[in-house]
């Protein structure tokens, strides 16, 4: 009986990855996870409740590989989980070509290492999936870090930022940008909870200039963009401009472009190119990114269409961090 979507197209690669790490099959992988008292399947489901079955089992496989490898450090565990996620990429797909599974493992590893001080979901508050990812990071990352990881959401619309903050228990940070002096001022901060979620700071911006100023203000080291309602007006220009300015300042900044894929948000001028077209979101992401993911930041079905997992890229970031921490703290 098939355990997950596109089972027949995936299982050969999955078994090969498991066998290469001394694991017979998915059932043994599940038992290995249970043996140390963790449940990656449940963690994945908790992170984004609408995720597909293949995403849940991918984390079981990834966690088992990390355990079998004997990884101790959470960042190393995250990288090993990436091997499991990559095994689920359908052969010949956009996701396999971009090695998105490995990319997710490496991204989570960056967030679990001390050199990363601040991570941003860029334009994330326009998608609840960014909040899902941020919640898991806030709850888990600091369990294995010496210095707490700061996590922010930065996107268009101060009203949207406040609504997302209130619903999720984040801290809403209202800013004001002076267009004459390019100075950013924090007007007020409102914490909508007393727990770990309040550590997530949610910013709303009026335009790209203010968005870039927020990135500098928070000292963002790593960010992930997504498909928002204004993909060509905000997050990609913010990431690209911030990247340029960080290079001029000698600051390291790792930019991940989520969203896009073959045929995504096609521009009228390249419709005739069909599958050869990157689409505008994908094209802009390629201009600034150090890593290019595939599919929507939020919609499981679109990420699955790219040949990866049925889970939004933003919640996937949080899930990879969470599962990595679980493995590292239970060994």
Secondary structure, 3 states (H helix, E strand, C coil): CCCCCCHHHHHHHHHHHHHHCCCCCHHHHHHHHHHCCCCHHHHHHHHCCCCCHHHHHHHHHHHHHHHHHCCCCHHHHHHHHHHHHHHCCCCCCHHHHHCHHHHHHHHHHHHHCCCCCEEEEECHHHCHHHHHHHHHHHHHHHHCCCCCCEEEEEEECHHHHHHHHHHHCCEEEEEEEECCCCEEEEEEEEECCCCHHHHCEEEEECCHHHHHHHHHHHCCCEEECCCCCCCCCCHHHHHHHHHHHHHHHCCCCEEEECCCCCCCCCCHHHHHHHHHCCCHHHHHHHHHCCEECCCCCCCHHHHHHCCCCCCCHHHHHHHHHHHHHHHHHHC
